[in-house]
Amino acid sequence: MLAVPVSLVGTFILFPLFGFSINTLSMFGMVLAIGLVVDDAIVVVEGVQRHIEEGLRPKDAARRAMEELSGPVIGIALVLSAVFVPTVFIPGITGRLYQQFALTIAISVVLSAFNALTLSPALAALLLRPKKESRGPLAKFFAWFNRMFGSGTEIYLRLSGAMIRKSVLALVVLAACGLAGLFFGPTPSIQLPAG
């Protein structure tokens, strides 16, 4: 919950360094950045929660999760920055418009990665605890849902494993679907005369 405002406020603080103002383009970039900046924190919190459920204490779970997730979080930030930063070099007024939009997103993504590497694991270690068995009218429904979701996940994993083991067959099926799309995809459109 704190990762998003910290990243966005940090982006606003850096606006004067780049000569940006708060306008429609920067706000549009911020709206898109909200969806991107929350992902890093979610990945870290879920990683810590998984280790807590496996029996580790919260502090140890946060350390273990960060050992596993530091590289992917940095990679995500670098890839997203590599998508947006090259637009800085577009010349002219169009480039100036894209520059403000792209740098807004890139700055917020980098700050989000920094938060995910520092703030999120610290807060997860402080706030997360092992789950207690729930009681109440919805407990049976949630238990049933979790069982069904788990069995669906197992079916998906077995099917994916079989497809990986039989990758030639999977490629043939994929090619057949692609050919079917080529043959049946483009249907001619006709215009009916008015009358």
Secondary structure, DSSP 8 states (H G I E B T S, - for coil): --HHHHHHHHHHHHHHHHT--SSHHHHHHHHHHHHHHHHHHHHHHHHHHHHHHTT--HHHHHHHHHHHHHHHHHHHHHHHHHHHGGGGG--HHHHHHHHHHHHHHHHHHHHHHHHHHHHHHHHHHHH--------STTHHHHHHHHHHHHHHHHHHHHHHHHHHHTHHHHHHHHHHHHHHHHHHS----------
